[in-house]
Amino acid sequence: MTDEASRRRINEAISSVRRLMSSRRLDALHMERSGVPLSLVAIGVLHRIIDFGPIRPTELAERADIQPAALSRQIRILEEGGYTVRVTAPEDGRVALLEATARGHEAYRLFVAANDAMLARQLSEWSARELNDLADRMQRLVADLRGPLDEE
């Protein structure tokens, strides 16, 4: 197989994974299995708030790689659900930061457990070596795709 054909197969696989990960069916399955009524997008935002919070919304937008309008919608969902709160920045009382609540931490824990169980079931025929190899290659792929594009 040529390099060009291989790259085409990679693009097709990436497109398929992207469609799968953004499907309403997968959102509904995650909600059902975890008991957490949040979409994968909202969970992704919550994850960044947990990992990097308290965090400014502008920094969150960069870390979550999400458009401001879409981020505002997700923040509103998380706040209304009691998963996050706004707190005052200690160094500047005029600045609001986002922080996960205990409910947010628990929701994320439940989601991760359900997601792990689902993935374990789907990949049960894979060996530990195959799983580690895939994880390594996917991480390398993401790092390379995030790298600078050389202009020709």
Phi, psi and omega per residue, in radians:
M1 nan 2.450 -3.120
T2 -1.364 2.833 3.062
D3 -1.031 -0.703 -3.130
E4 -1.100 -0.761 3.124
A5 -1.139 -0.680 3.106
S6 -1.117 -0.762 3.116
R7 -1.117 -0.634 3.088
R8 -1.108 -0.745 3.086
R9 -1.093 -0.694 3.108
I10 -1.106 -0.803 3.107
N11 -1.032 -0.730 3.123
E12 -1.117 -0.720 3.126
A13 -1.149 -0.745 3.107
I14 -1.065 -0.769 3.120
S15 -1.071 -0.722 3.127
S16 -1.133 -0.741 3.113
V17 -1.133 -0.744 3.128
R18 -1.061 -0.787 3.112
R19 -1.098 -0.748 3.132
L20 -1.086 -0.814 -3.083
M21 -1.207 -0.385 3.139
S22 -1.788 0.210 -3.097
S23 -1.383 2.496 3.095
R24 -1.137 -0.548 3.130
R25 -1.083 -0.759 3.126
L26 -1.182 -0.695 3.058
D27 -0.986 -0.863 -3.106
A28 -1.084 -0.694 3.130
L29 -1.143 -0.757 3.096
H30 -1.076 -0.748 3.130
M31 -1.090 -0.760 -3.137
E32 -1.123 -0.831 -3.057
R33 -1.260 -0.593 -3.088
S34 -1.609 -0.400 -3.034
G35 1.331 0.208 -3.128
V36 -1.858 2.040 -3.066
P37 -1.445 0.883 -3.132
L38 -2.174 2.513 3.088
S39 -1.260 2.927 3.081
L40 -1.076 -0.599 3.114
V41 -1.130 -0.832 3.137
A42 -1.080 -0.722 3.108
I43 -1.091 -0.695 3.106
G44 -1.079 -0.717 3.106
V45 -1.166 -0.798 3.110
L46 -1.013 -0.725 3.119
H47 -1.013 -0.791 3.129
R48 -1.138 -0.659 3.123
I49 -1.139 -0.718 3.108
I50 -1.117 -0.816 -3.080
D51 -1.228 -0.621 -2.983
F52 -2.075 -0.023 -3.059
G53 -1.391 2.911 -0.142
P54 -1.032 2.446 -2.991
I55 -2.421 2.497 3.057
R56 -1.230 2.507 3.100
P57 -0.983 -0.609 3.129
T58 -1.135 -0.723 3.095
E59 -1.199 -0.658 3.105
L60 -1.055 -0.712 3.131
A61 -1.035 -0.720 3.116
E62 -1.175 -0.822 -3.092
R63 -1.200 -0.572 -3.125
A64 -1.533 -0.178 -3.135
D65 0.901 0.975 -3.079
I66 -2.371 2.532 -3.139
Q67 -1.132 2.541 -3.094
P68 -0.937 -0.750 -3.122
A69 -1.123 -0.750 3.123
A70 -1.175 -0.671 3.114
L71 -1.123 -0.761 3.122
S72 -0.999 -0.735 3.116
R73 -1.082 -0.776 -3.128
Q74 -1.188 -0.694 3.101
I75 -1.070 -0.765 3.123
R76 -1.046 -0.775 3.116
I77 -1.054 -0.787 -3.118
L78 -1.164 -0.716 3.127
E79 -1.186 -0.810 -3.134
E80 -1.101 -0.526 3.118
G81 -1.459 -0.090 3.141
G82 1.388 0.334 -3.125
Y83 -1.542 -0.407 3.115
T84 -2.456 2.818 3.035
V85 -2.408 2.808 3.017
R86 -1.665 2.339 3.094
V87 -2.201 2.776 -3.139
T88 -1.453 2.376 3.090
A89 -1.176 2.264 -3.106
P90 -1.069 -0.578 -3.093
E91 -1.457 -0.275 -3.131
D92 -2.694 1.806 -3.074
G93 -1.094 -0.177 3.118
R94 -1.502 -0.213 -3.054
V95 -1.733 2.268 3.086
A96 -1.712 2.355 3.087
L97 -1.994 2.720 3.079
L98 -1.772 2.388 -3.124
E99 -2.418 2.471 3.094
A100 -1.345 2.479 3.067
T101 -1.556 3.052 3.048
A102 -1.029 -0.681 3.094
R103 -1.076 -0.691 3.109
G104 -1.119 -0.766 3.116
H105 -1.095 -0.749 3.141
E106 -1.159 -0.731 3.115
A107 -1.067 -0.749 3.131
Y108 -1.141 -0.711 3.098
R109 -1.054 -0.788 3.129
L110 -1.109 -0.723 3.122
F111 -1.087 -0.829 -3.109
V112 -1.071 -0.739 3.127
A113 -1.095 -0.780 3.132
A114 -1.147 -0.749 3.136
N115 -1.097 -0.741 3.134
D116 -1.103 -0.733 3.124
A117 -1.112 -0.725 3.129
M118 -1.129 -0.788 -3.135
L119 -1.148 -0.690 3.108
A120 -1.055 -0.719 3.123
R121 -1.148 -0.794 -3.100
Q122 -1.169 -0.556 -3.072
L123 -1.900 0.411 -3.055
S124 -1.101 -0.386 3.140
E125 -1.509 -0.084 -3.130
W126 -1.534 2.476 3.072
S127 -1.373 2.853 3.091
A128 -1.043 -0.671 3.133
R129 -1.116 -0.751 3.118
E130 -1.114 -0.735 3.127
L131 -1.105 -0.780 3.118
N132 -1.128 -0.706 3.116
D133 -1.101 -0.779 3.112
L134 -1.083 -0.800 3.138
A135 -1.036 -0.783 3.117
D136 -1.067 -0.797 -3.104
R137 -1.184 -0.670 3.123
M138 -1.161 -0.722 3.109
Q139 -1.117 -0.679 3.090
R140 -1.151 -0.735 3.116
L141 -1.044 -0.833 -3.139
V142 -1.074 -0.791 3.132
A143 -1.059 -0.761 -3.133
D144 -1.181 -0.684 3.141
L145 -1.207 -0.483 3.103
R146 -1.415 -0.198 -3.104
G147 -1.204 2.960 -3.124
P148 -1.159 2.534 3.066
L149 -1.563 2.204 3.081
D150 -1.398 2.298 3.082
E151 -1.444 2.385 3.116
E152 -1.806 nan nan
